Amino acid sequence: MKTAIIETAKDFLNFLKNPVEKQDPIQTTQHKSKRFFAILAIEFVVSVIILAIIAGIEALGFINTDDHAITSMLEELPIWLMMLFGAVLAPVLEELVFRLPLRFKYNYFARFMIFAASVTGRRNKIKTQFYLRNFWRKNFRLIFYLSALLFSLLHLTNFEISTIILIFAPILIASQFFGGLVLGYLRVRYNLLLAILSHSLFNTILFTVSLIVMIFPTEKLNIETEEYRIKIEEVSPRTNLNSFADSNFDSVNYSGVRMKTIISLLFEKDEFLVETNNPQKIRKKINLDFVNYSKDISASKNIIISHLSQLYNFTVEHKKRQQEIWEIQIKDSLKLRKHQTTQGDKIISRTNTNGKIEMKNVDLSSVAGWLTSVYEKKIYIVNETTWERFDITINSNKDFDELIEFLNSEYGISLKQNWKELEYISVNFEK
């Protein structure tokens, strides 16, 4: 394999010095297989080096790749859909657009020009074909590198464009530019199928490794002083475990909890009262472990918020404004108690499948919070009238008016519209 890599590297470098549309004279399956896996290994080594440089720049605070589109895809899409798009559809489409035209015979623009000339006569067709072929041979080097450049620039759109991103653009898309050269080499020297397979396999390995890495928590902060200890880790958004433990904030332990939820708990506000200018960042799931060694327990919240805001570069403002709210009130306690659960120590759960929201062992405050997230209405209980637990099932396809009628008829719960001045927590991330 070592010999194959060395031979492939030499052939690849010689090709890059003077790209010409000329196939390798050896087109056996064995030879193409050696070239395929050798060039893939070379691409991975170069990509790892480039990614390490980008990670170093990010660690110095110059850039932030959290908003990268691929990161969002890895975090949010179902794995099967992500692999279908990233490892099958995207490679096929991109190779058809950027590498298929690297052969004159299949170049869209040239074929269109020849066809257009043929309409005016056979002689014009031949003259146009001769001119384009001659231009192609003389300028193939430029055409080849331009194809790789355009391919890499396409991937710049994965970032949230800003001045700093444009400054570092050459390094941020260097891996894609090198990948464009590799795929162009495979296309010209062998065939389009090898380019598609290489692109697909590279993405498959990249996504698989990324998903595996995401399984493990990433330590972001670990500080211990005489007054307190705090540790913050980022976990995969795919983490389903959510656990909360605190006792008057002398100690706090949240596992796999979204930052928005943690902020709402620290400020003792419902989640709908937490606003932000960056919904993606505030959805990050983290592990937070805090212990206050001092006697001043009241300082715990400020300490935690201070570290979170410094770590994730945000500020917190308190704002007040008039807001439409929907108050939950019990109108028929007999109806509601038919759905009461006697398993008060059972874990609270909510599932949203097949158009149904099933809430198990929940109090009305939890019902209000979950309905708020589904219907984007401000629903809450002004004065908690009962801490009993219930099993409640709602058809999520109902519109809000139907929901009001359903809750009243089925559970004896009414939603009353009101207006009230509410205090919001505004979390503003620096761009």
TASULUR-V292713 format. One record per pair of residues at least 6 apart in sequence whose ideal C-beta (glycine too) atoms are under 6 Angstrom apart, sorted by the first residue. I is the first residue (numbers start at 1). J is the second residue. D is the distance in whole Angstrom. If there is no record, write none. Layout:
I J D
I J D
//
This chain:
4 34 4
4 38 5
5 38 5
5 41 6
8 35 5
8 38 4
8 39 5
12 185 6
15 185 6
19 140 6
19 141 5
19 144 4
20 140 6
21 140 6
21 188 6
24 189 5
32 190 5
36 194 6
39 182 6
40 198 6
43 182 5
46 178 5
47 175 5
50 174 5
50 175 5
57 63 6
58 65 6
63 168 6
67 160 5
68 158 5
69 158 4
70 158 6
73 82 6
74 210 6
75 237 4
86 203 5
86 207 6
87 200 5
87 203 5
87 204 4
91 196 6
91 199 4
91 200 4
92 196 6
95 195 5
95 196 5
95 199 6
98 147 5
98 151 5
99 183 6
99 187 4
99 195 5
100 106 5
100 192 6
101 107 4
101 108 6
102 184 6
102 187 5
102 188 6
104 136 5
110 132 5
113 128 6
114 128 6
114 129 5
117 124 5
117 125 5
117 128 4
118 125 4
144 184 6
148 177 6
148 180 3
148 181 5
148 184 6
151 180 4
152 173 4
152 176 4
152 177 4
152 180 6
155 173 6
155 176 4
156 169 6
156 173 5
159 165 5
183 195 5
183 199 6
186 194 5
186 195 4
186 198 6
187 195 4
214 236 4
217 233 4
217 235 5
217 287 6
218 234 5
219 233 5
220 232 5
220 234 6
220 311 6
221 232 4
221 311 6
222 231 5
223 230 5
227 293 6
227 294 5
228 292 5
228 293 6
228 303 6
229 291 5
230 290 5
230 307 6
231 289 5
232 286 6
232 288 6
233 287 4
234 286 6
235 256 5
235 285 5
235 287 6
237 285 6
239 256 4
239 285 6
241 256 4
242 256 5
242 257 6
243 255 4
244 254 6
245 253 4
246 252 4
248 297 6
249 297 6
249 300 4
250 292 5
250 297 5
251 291 5
252 290 4
253 289 5
254 262 6
254 288 4
255 287 5
256 285 5
258 283 6
258 285 6
259 282 5
259 284 5
260 274 5
260 282 5
263 274 6
264 271 5
264 274 5
266 301 5
266 305 6
267 425 5
269 425 6
270 380 6
272 372 5
272 378 5
273 424 5
274 425 5
275 424 5
275 426 5
276 282 5
276 427 4
277 428 5
277 429 6
278 429 4
281 429 5
282 427 6
290 304 6
292 300 5
313 430 4
314 427 5
314 428 6
314 429 5
315 428 5
316 427 6
317 426 4
318 423 6
319 424 5
319 426 5
320 421 6
320 423 5
322 419 6
322 421 6
323 378 6
323 422 5
324 419 6
325 378 5
325 418 5
325 420 5
326 377 6
326 379 5
326 415 5
326 417 6
327 382 5
327 416 5
327 418 6
328 364 6
328 368 5
328 381 5
329 414 5
329 416 6
330 336 6
330 385 6
331 412 5
331 414 5
332 412 3
335 411 6
335 412 3
336 411 5
336 412 5
339 390 5
339 391 5
340 388 6
340 390 5
341 361 5
341 389 5
341 391 5
344 389 6
346 361 5
348 361 5
348 362 6
349 360 5
350 359 5
350 370 6
351 358 5
355 396 6
355 397 5
356 393 6
356 395 6
357 394 5
357 396 5
358 393 5
359 392 5
360 391 5
361 389 5
363 387 6
363 389 6
364 381 6
365 381 6
368 379 5
368 380 5
368 381 6
371 379 5
372 379 5
375 400 5
404 415 5
407 413 4
408 414 5
//
